[in-house]
Amino acid sequence: MRWAWAVAALLWAALPAAASPRLQDLVDAAPAGSEVVVRGVVRGPVVVRKPLRIVGEPGAVVDGGGEGTVVRVEAPGVYLGRMRIRGSGSELNTEDAGVYVGAPRAVLEDLELEDVLFGLNLKGAHGSVVRRVRLAGKPLPLSRRGDAVRLWYSRGVTLSDVRVENMRDVLMWFTEDSVLHRLQVRGSRYGVHYMYAHRTPLLDSSLEGNAVGAYIMYSTGVRVEGNRFLHNRDVPGVGLAFKESDAVVVRRNAVVGNAVGIYLDATPLGGEGRGRFEDNVVAGNGVGLVVLSNVAGNTFVGNVFQSNGETVRTEGGSNAQNRWWEAGRGNAWDGYAGLDLDGDGVGEFPYRLRRWFEAVTDTVPAARILHGSPAVAALERAAQAVPLFPPQVVLEDPRPLVRAEVPEEFRHVDRSSAFALASAGIAALAAAGVWGACRRRTWEVRL
């Protein structure tokens, strides 16, 4: 009988445009467990209340007509694939979306969503799989856009090969044990935003040209590996940020051309959790790494800090509570002038990052208002030329690497995020999570 319903769907979808069917009628007529095949343009919205396979032939389109959510899945085990979904409503209050899933074990694949307010809105969608999906939102200002993906109170969800342009966030909210793999997010607010998303790795993704590449908050056991955080320059312009997260691992990422490369606030949070930052390229950013005074217990090893406007900024004094080497291996630092006498790739003398301005602000805290202004750079240059008082050592790497390996593709990249932009943004993020106004400048990675 299943083939009969498939044939009926094909014949119905082949009717002239004036008599194009409602997808709701096809779904209502099909028995549970059967397959509905869609050809041509069919009308939505549709609510799926039983397990079905809804499959599009080449060129299949479900058009919501600008009304509500186009496809709403309320039964477990629904498959939706190989079609274009377009034309949701425009109401943020009702979360009008291309696809809503409110049941476990859905499979969404080979879909194109366009002219939708929210893209994929998944709630309680445990064990669902989303792969090979492209999402493009409505032409709205950022404040009026919906999330490209919203995953809420769901476990064990896989998102793979998802492309997003000009939407709001890919949001993981009260979820755990899920996977984000090969995402591409451009022109959005937070490329990826974690909130209580425990043990959910972010892998092999490209987050480029957003306000923030990835912001991971209140999450434990997150692994961030093999990603590219590039040119995230709009306010606040951060490549990768952590807030009150624990046991994070950040490995083999390229953090290039952002206003701020990596931003750490109360990470690790405490207890027995620790953070590990290993073999990352942090290059051509306004500020390579910002570490607040509440950050302790991280290990940094094998990272390359190259051609950043400011290499590391520590808010609140020195950074002795984090470890900058392990097993005889530290990090590669721009400007390190030490020697490698035995040819093992490790310098014989420590790398010390000194800041005269930090010494001034320890004595006169009100001077911190000058952060990011030309006065700071002028003071640093004057103090180096005429050292009237000792600088503060903000970090020390006793085993610095002398050979920086920056991949060729990142050696000459347009850097339009300024050092001043980063400074203005950092203070506002620390206070309210929203960063200040920015200026621009060009940096070039040099070996």
C-alpha positions in Angstrom: 0.0 0.0 0.0 2.9 2.4 0.6 3.7 2.6 -3.1 0.1 3.5 -3.8 0.3 6.5 -1.6 3.5 7.6 -3.2 2.0 7.3 -6.7 -1.0 9.3 -5.5 1.1 12.0 -4.2 3.1 12.3 -7.4 -0.1 12.5 -9.5 -1.6 15.0 -7.2 1.5 17.2 -7.2 1.6 17.1 -11.0 -1.8 19.0 -11.3 -1.7 22.5 -12.8 -0.4 25.3 -10.6 -3.9 26.8 -10.1 -4.9 23.5 -8.5 -1.6 22.8 -6.7 -2.3 20.6 -3.7 -2.0 21.4 0.0 0.7 19.3 1.6 -1.5 18.9 4.6 -4.0 17.0 2.5 -1.3 14.6 1.3 0.0 14.0 4.8 -3.5 13.5 6.3 -4.4 10.9 3.6 -1.2 8.9 4.1 -1.2 6.0 6.6 1.4 6.1 9.4 4.7 4.7 8.3 4.1 5.4 4.6 6.0 7.6 2.2 4.7 10.8 0.8 6.5 11.9 -2.4 6.2 15.6 -3.4 6.7 16.9 -6.9 6.6 20.6 -8.0 5.2 23.3 -5.7 2.9 22.3 -2.9 1.2 24.6 -0.4 1.9 24.8 3.3 1.8 25.2 6.2 1.6 21.5 7.3 1.5 19.7 10.6 2.8 16.1 10.7 1.2 14.2 13.5 2.3 10.6 12.6 5.6 8.9 11.5 6.0 9.5 7.8 8.7 9.8 5.1 8.2 13.0 3.2 10.5 13.0 0.2 10.8 15.5 -2.6 11.4 14.8 -6.2 13.9 17.1 -8.0 12.5 20.7 -7.9 10.0 20.0 -5.1 9.0 23.1 -3.1 6.9 23.5 0.0 5.7 27.2 0.1 4.3 28.5 3.4 2.8 31.6 1.8 4.2 33.8 4.5 2.0 32.2 7.2 3.4 30.7 10.5 5.8 27.8 10.4 5.9 26.0 7.1 6.5 22.4 8.3 5.6 21.4 11.9 6.6 17.9 13.0 4.8 16.6 16.2 5.4 12.9 15.8 8.5 10.8 16.5 10.5 9.2 13.7 9.6 11.6 10.8 11.9 11.9 7.8 11.9 15.1 5.7 14.3 15.4 2.8 15.2 16.5 -0.7 13.1 19.6 -1.1 13.1 23.4 -0.8 11.1 25.0 2.0 10.2 28.7 1.8 8.0 31.5 3.0 7.5 31.3 6.7 5.7 34.0 8.7 7.5 37.0 10.2 6.5 36.9 13.8 9.2 36.6 16.4 6.7 36.1 19.2 5.4 32.9 17.6 8.8 31.8 16.3 7.7 31.3 12.7 10.1 28.9 11.2 10.9 26.9 8.1 10.8 23.6 10.1 9.7 23.0 13.7 10.4 19.6 15.4 8.9 18.8 18.7 9.4 15.1 18.9 12.4 12.7 19.0 14.3 10.9 16.2 13.5 13.2 13.3 15.8 13.1 10.2 16.1 16.3 8.2 18.5 16.1 5.3 19.1 17.6 1.8 16.9 20.7 2.5 17.1 24.3 1.4 15.3 26.8 3.5 14.9 30.3 2.2 12.8 33.4 3.1 12.2 32.0 6.6 12.3 33.9 10.0 13.7 31.0 12.1 15.3 28.2 10.2 15.2 24.9 12.2 13.5 25.1 15.6 14.0 21.9 17.5 12.5 21.3 21.0 12.7 18.0 22.8 14.0 16.5 19.5 16.2 13.9 21.2 18.3 11.7 18.8 17.4 13.8 15.7 19.8 14.1 12.8 20.2 17.3 10.6 22.5 17.1 7.6 23.2 18.8 4.4 20.9 21.8 5.0 21.2 25.3 3.7 19.5 28.2 5.5 18.9 31.8 4.3 16.7 34.2 6.2 14.5 37.0 5.4 16.0 40.4 4.4 15.7 41.9 7.8 17.9 43.9 10.2 19.8 41.8 12.7 17.5 42.8 15.5 14.5 41.3 13.6 16.0 38.0 12.5 15.3 34.6 14.0 17.8 31.9 14.8 19.1 29.7 12.0 19.0 26.7 14.3 17.5 26.6 17.8 18.1 23.4 19.6 16.3 23.5 23.0 16.2 20.8 25.7 17.4 18.0 23.4 20.0 15.3 23.7 22.0 13.4 21.3 21.4 15.6 18.2 23.7 15.7 15.2 24.1 18.8 13.0 26.4 18.2 10.1 27.0 20.1 6.8 24.8 23.0 7.7 25.2 26.3 5.9 23.9 29.6 7.2 23.9 33.1 5.8 22.5 36.3 7.2 20.4 34.9 10.1 20.9 35.3 13.9 22.4 32.4 15.8 23.0 28.7 15.8 21.8 28.3 19.3 22.4 25.2 21.6 20.3 25.8 24.7 19.9 23.3 27.6 21.1 20.5 25.4 23.9 17.9 25.8 25.7 15.0 24.2 25.1 16.5 20.7 27.6 17.1 17.8 28.1 20.1 15.6 30.1 19.1 12.5 31.1 21.0 9.4 29.0 24.1 9.9 29.4 27.2 7.8 28.0 30.4 9.2 28.4 33.9 7.7 26.9 37.3 8.2 25.1 36.4 11.4 25.2 37.5 15.1 26.7 34.5 17.0 27.8 31.9 14.6 27.4 29.3 17.3 26.0 30.1 20.8 26.1 27.5 23.6 24.0 27.9 26.7 24.3 24.9 29.1 25.3 22.7 26.1 27.4 20.1 27.9 29.6 17.6 26.1 28.7 19.0 22.7 31.8 19.3 20.4 32.2 21.9 17.7 34.2 20.3 14.9 35.7 21.2 11.5 33.4 24.3 11.0 33.9 27.7 9.5 32.5 30.7 11.3 33.3 33.8 9.3 32.2 37.5 9.2 29.8 37.3 12.2 29.7 39.5 15.3 31.0 36.5 17.3 32.3 33.3 15.8 31.4 31.1 18.8 30.3 32.0 22.3 30.3 29.1 24.7 28.6 29.8 28.1 27.9 27.7 31.2 28.9 24.5 29.4 31.1 21.6 30.6 33.2 19.2 28.6 33.1 21.1 25.3 35.7 20.2 22.6 36.4 22.8 20.0 38.6 21.3 17.3 39.6 21.9 13.7 37.6 25.1 13.2 38.2 28.4 11.4 37.2 31.6 13.2 37.8 34.2 10.6 37.1 37.9 10.2 34.5 38.2 12.9 34.8 42.0 13.1 31.4 43.6 13.7 30.6 44.6 17.3 32.0 42.9 19.3 34.2 41.1 16.8 35.3 38.0 18.8 36.4 34.8 17.2 35.9 32.4 20.1 34.6 33.3 23.6 34.1 31.3 26.8 32.2 32.3 29.9 31.9 30.2 33.0 32.6 27.0 31.3 34.6 24.0 32.5 36.8 21.2 31.1 37.0 22.7 27.7 39.5 21.6 25.0 40.4 23.9 22.2 42.7 22.3 19.7 44.0 22.9 16.1 41.8 25.9 15.3 42.6 28.9 13.1 41.6 32.2 14.9 42.5 34.8 12.3 41.6 38.4 11.5 39.2 39.1 14.3 38.9 42.1 16.6 39.6 39.7 19.5 40.8 36.2 18.8 40.0 34.3 22.0 38.2 35.8 25.1 38.1 34.0 28.5 35.9 34.9 31.4 35.7 32.6 34.4 36.9 29.6 32.4 37.5 27.1 33.8 34.7 27.8 36.3 36.2 25.8 39.2 36.1 22.5 40.8 38.3 19.9 39.1 37.6 21.1 35.5 40.5 22.5 33.5 40.9 24.2 30.1 43.3 23.1 27.4 44.4 25.3 24.4 46.7 23.4 22.1 48.1 23.8 18.6 46.0 26.8 17.6 47.0 29.5 15.2 46.0 32.9 16.7 47.1 35.5 14.1 46.3 38.9 12.7 43.8 39.8 15.4 43.4 43.2 17.1 44.1 41.4 20.4 45.1 37.7 20.2 43.9 36.6 23.6 42.0 38.3 26.4 42.2 36.7 29.8 40.1 38.2 32.7 41.4 38.1 36.2 38.9 35.3 37.2 40.6 32.9 34.7 42.9 30.3 36.2 43.8 26.6 35.6 44.2 26.6 31.8 47.1 25.1 29.9 48.4 26.7 26.7 50.8 24.7 24.7 51.9 24.6 21.0 49.9 27.7 20.0 51.2 30.2 17.5 50.6 33.9 18.4 51.6 35.8 15.3 51.1 39.5 14.1 48.4 40.4 16.5 48.0 44.1 17.4 48.3 43.0 21.0 49.4 39.5 21.8 47.7 38.8 25.2 45.7 41.2 27.3 45.2 40.3 30.9 42.5 42.1 32.8 43.5 42.5 36.4 47.3 41.9 36.6 49.6 39.1 35.8 48.5 35.7 34.6 50.6 33.3 36.6 47.6 31.1 37.4 47.6 29.6 33.9 50.2 27.3 32.6 52.0 28.3 29.4 54.0 25.1 28.7 53.8 21.4 29.2 56.3 18.5 28.9 59.1 20.9 27.8 57.1 22.6 25.1 55.6 26.0 25.2 54.1 28.3 22.5 55.4 30.3 19.6 55.4 34.1 20.3 55.7 36.9 17.9 58.8 39.0 18.8 60.6 36.3 20.8 64.3 36.9 20.3 65.7 34.0 22.2 68.2 31.4 20.9 67.8 27.7 20.2 71.3 26.5 20.8 70.6 22.8 20.6 68.3 22.9 17.6 65.3 21.2 19.4 62.9 24.0 18.3 62.6 25.4 21.9 64.2 28.6 23.0 66.9 28.5 25.7 65.5 31.6 27.5 61.9 32.3 28.7 59.5 34.5 26.9 58.2 37.2 29.1 55.3 39.4 28.1 55.8 42.8 29.8 53.4 45.7 30.0 54.4 49.2 31.3 50.8 50.3 31.2 49.7 47.4 33.5 52.2 48.6 36.1 50.7 52.1 35.9 47.1 50.8 36.3 48.1 48.7 39.3 49.1 52.0 41.0 46.4 54.2 39.4 43.3 52.0 38.6 41.4 55.0 37.1 44.0 54.9 34.2 42.2 51.8 32.9 39.8 54.1 31.2 42.6 54.8 28.7 42.6 51.1 27.5 42.5 51.1 23.7 43.4 54.7 23.3 46.5 56.1 21.5 47.8 57.1 24.9 48.5 53.5 25.9 50.6 52.8 22.8 52.5 56.1 23.3 53.2 55.2 27.0 54.5 51.7 26.0 56.8 53.2 23.4 58.1 55.9 25.7 58.6 53.5 28.6 60.6 51.2 26.4 62.8 54.0 25.2 63.3 55.6 28.6 62.5 52.9 31.3 61.8 55.1 34.3 60.0 52.3 36.2 59.9 48.5 35.8 57.2 46.9 33.6 54.9 44.3 34.9 55.4 40.7 33.6 51.9 39.6 32.7 52.9 36.1 31.6 56.0 33.9 31.3 56.5 30.9 29.0 59.7 29.1 30.1 59.9 26.9 27.0 58.9 29.1 24.0 58.9 27.6 20.5 61.2 29.3 18.0 59.6 28.0 14.8 56.1 29.4 14.2 54.1 27.3 11.6 51.3 29.5 10.2 49.5 27.8 7.3 50.1 29.5 4.0 46.4 30.4 3.6 46.6 32.6 6.7 50.0 34.3 6.1 48.6 37.2 4.1 45.0 38.0 5.1 43.2 41.3 5.1 42.9 42.4 8.8 40.2 45.1 9.0 39.6 44.6 12.8 41.5 47.2 14.7 43.3 47.2 18.0 41.1 50.1 19.1 38.0 48.2 18.1 39.0 45.3 20.3 39.8 47.5 23.3 36.4 49.3 23.1 34.6 46.0 22.9 36.3 44.2 25.7 35.1 46.5 28.5 31.5 46.4 27.3 31.5 42.6 27.0 32.8 42.2 30.5 30.1 44.5 31.8 27.0 43.5 29.8 27.9 40.9 27.1 27.5 43.6 24.4 30.6 45.2 23.0 31.4 48.9 22.2 32.0 50.8 19.0 34.9 49.9 16.8 37.4 51.3 14.4 39.4 49.5 11.7 42.9 48.8 10.8 44.8 46.3 8.6 47.2 43.7 9.9 49.3 41.2 7.9 50.6 37.9 9.2 54.3 37.6 8.6 56.7 34.8 9.3 
